[in-house]
Amino acid sequence: MHMDASNIGDRINHLRRNKNMTQEQLGLVLNVSPQAVSKWEKETRSPISLL
């Protein structure tokens, strides 16, 4: 599956689902809230602060 690098929300969602993780589980791994993960996936907020 080809993914456009500019669409970070879709990439996060795709990779999270490939690992069979919920937004809550990914949030725990990254030490952020599930709401933050949701906002990243909807692209209403950027995850750039983690970089």
C-alpha positions, 0 to 999 in steps of 0.5 A: 500500500502506497502512502503519501508522506504528507498524510501523517494521520493516515500513516499513524492510523495505518501503522497502529492498526497493523500492530493491532493497537488501540489509540489508548495503547499507542498513547501509553507507549508514547506517553500521550493521551488517546485523544492526542493520538485521535487528533493526530490521525484526524490531522487536527493536531501535529505529532511534531512535538514528539520528534 
